[in-house]
Amino acid sequence: MIITNPNPTIGVPRPAMPTPISRTVAVIGAGAAGLSAALELRREGHSVVVYERETQIGGTWAYTPETENDPIGLDPTRKIVHTSLYASLRTNLPREVMGFQAYPFTATEKPGRDPRRFPGHREVLDYLRDFAEEFQLGELVRFGREVFHVGLIDHRKWVVKSKRVNWELEEEEEENESFDAVVVCNGHYTEPRIAEIPGIDEWPGKQIHSHNYRVVVLIGSSASADDISRDIAKVAKQVHIASRSFPIGDIGKLSGHDNIWLQSMINSVRKDGAVCFQDGNTIYADIILHCTGYKYHFPFLETNDILTVEENRVGPLYKHVFPPTLAPWLSFVGLPWKVVPFPLFEFQTKWIAGVLSGRIPLESTEEMKADIEAFYSSLEESGIPKRYTHKIGDQQFEYNDLLAAKSGSPPTEEWRKEMYFVTGRRKRSTPETYRDQWEDQDLISLAHQCFDKLNIAFKA
């Protein structure tokens, strides 16, 4: 997908940053990333407007039982549901790790809350609501406004066009406003990626993407595939999980389960209902469920081909945030995946806010371009496909600490790093029980010591 704009002024040389100054900034989306951006931008002295399509904050954490009329998400005219949560979802990280540094995610005695260390999705939404209330962020959000165009005008100003849709009357009210900068925080869990399977057009079974799973053959080995397979196994006769990443020795029935099998990747399917795997094994299935991730999707953004999305690489972007020739006036929050998201958002938004005010110097266009080229070359030399450009994984803390150093912020706490890796090891060794049984009480104590110091600072 190419993102285009006929405006020829985009990409003009970027002059030196002026002395620290307040900017007008539009933030697209009021999920966790957008809320973090709103907080840090306002702290830096900027004037902030947050555009949110829905009537509440939370982004993907705002669960709805509603699903799309196209179960695999290929119909561009479908009514889009902007959340991918399923009813049974619990976090796969402990709350101590998940929370923002500025606002710990601790259990509360408020009525109706989930005190578990690995809570359900509603608790995360309530946490984000608490965060927004604590820092009075709701007053910055324009709810029920869908952004349909963001483009550059007058050499540097950005126009943001949004509409309010009255679903009962089907009337649209459009609004145009200009800003010094735009921070894109629209998430990447809405536009499904679908596996390409030879013979699928004649296969008689049903297909669905995990985006529309609410309540079989699953494709993928992500966290959603892991959770959903165990969920479905309670009611399905057989569940087969197909993935490129399973070692040969792991193929076969999943230990501890009578009706879950790990399979090699699907080679093809047939019109008699057969699903043929790459190792030669064949089974007959009723449903193929794609747990294959999502596409980065910015249908509202026009940049005259400066920014593109190619094989799920958004680029060119310096440190996954700034397009060099449009920096710092356009930035992205939350593109990296296989990470602890909320703290990463925090580090990115602190950097963006400080750069926009001029308090933090940003590398030159040429330096950013050279860094991006070196990064892309290193991926290619390592045999890493383009679609994994924004997959950070175990390097996330190095990345976070780099941004912390740039913005003059405290780095990632050591207990948070260790707790993340301990949880990962426990998840792999005891996937059925890791959410309810643990042995890292020493790290939990360190986390709460850190939280107590922050509470004292809040009260002071």
C-alpha positions, 0 to 999 in steps of 0.5 A: 500500500502506498500513501500519497498526497498531491501536495508538492511542498512535502519534503522541503528541507527542515530548518533548525529547531527554534528555541523551546516553544509551545506547538499545536498538536493533533493526536490521532486515537485515544487508546493507550498510545494516544493518552500517553502522547496527550500527557507528555505533550501537555507536560511539555507545554503544547496545545493538544487535541486528541481525535477519537472515533469511538465514544470512549477512551481505550482503543483496542482495550474497549471490548465489544461483542460486536463482530464485522460482517466479513469474518476475515476482514477483506471487504473494504466496505465492511463496517469496521470494529476497532477492537480485537479483544475476545471475551475470555482474554486475560493479559499475558504480562503481569500488571506490574510490568504492563503499567506506565512508569508515571502511573503504576498498574496496581490492584485497587479496591474499587467495586467491580475491579479485577485484582488478579495479577494477570487480569482480564481485559476490562481491568486494563480498560479501567486502568486506562480510565483511571490514568486519564482521570488522574491526569485530566486527559479526557478534556483533551479528547474529541469523542466521536470524530473520525479522522479521514484526512491528514495532509500538509499545507502551507509548507509545514502546517498539517490539516486534519479533516474529521467527521462526526457521524450520527448513526441514527440520522446518517448525517456527517458533520465535517470539521477541518483544523490546522496544526503544527504537528500530528502524532499518529496513535491509531493502533495496528489491531484493526486491519487483518493479515490473512495467510495465502493458502493454495486452493482456498477458493474451492475449500468448502469450510469457513474462514475467520480471522482472530480479529472477529473471534468472540465466543478448526485449524488455527494458523499462527503461533502468536499469543492469540493463537495460544489463548484461542486454541485452548479456549476452543479446545473446550468445545471442539472435537479437534484443534490443529495449530499450523505454524512455520515456527514449530520445531520438527520435534514439537509436531504432534499432539500437544502435551497435556491435551487430548484434542490439540495438535501442533502441525507444520504450516499449511501447504494447500487445501482441497475442495473435499475439505482436506487441509494438507500440511507441509510435512505431508500430514492431512486432516479434514477441518470445518474452520480455518482461523487466521491468527496471523496478525494485522496490517499497519493501516493509515487510510487517512494519511497523505504524504506524497509518497514520502511514507509508504507501507510495504510488506508491513514495513512503515518507512522510512522511519527513524527509530520507528517514530520519525520520517526524516523529511517530515520530522518532527512534525509527523510522528508515530507511536506504538508501531513496534510489536512483541513488546511491553506496550505501555512503557514503550509508548511512554518513552516514545511520547516523551521523546516526541514532545521534547523534540517538538518543543526544541528542548531535545535536539533531533538528528539531522535529516541526513543522519536519520536517513543514514541510520535507517539505511544501516538498520534496513541493511542489518535486517537484510543481512540477517535474513529478517523479512521486511514484515518483521521490521517493527518486531523488537522483542528482546531488544525492546529495553535497549530501545526504550533506554536509548529513547530515555537517554535522548529525552533525559528520562529514567531508564527501564527499571531492572526489576521490570526487565527481569520480571518480563523475562521470568514471565516469558520463561514461565509462560513457555514452561507452564502455559496453562498455569503461569497466570495464576502461579509464580515464583518471582515474589522478590521482583514483585516486592521490588516493584511495589517499593518503586511504586511506593516511592512514586506515590510519595512523590505524587503526594508531595 
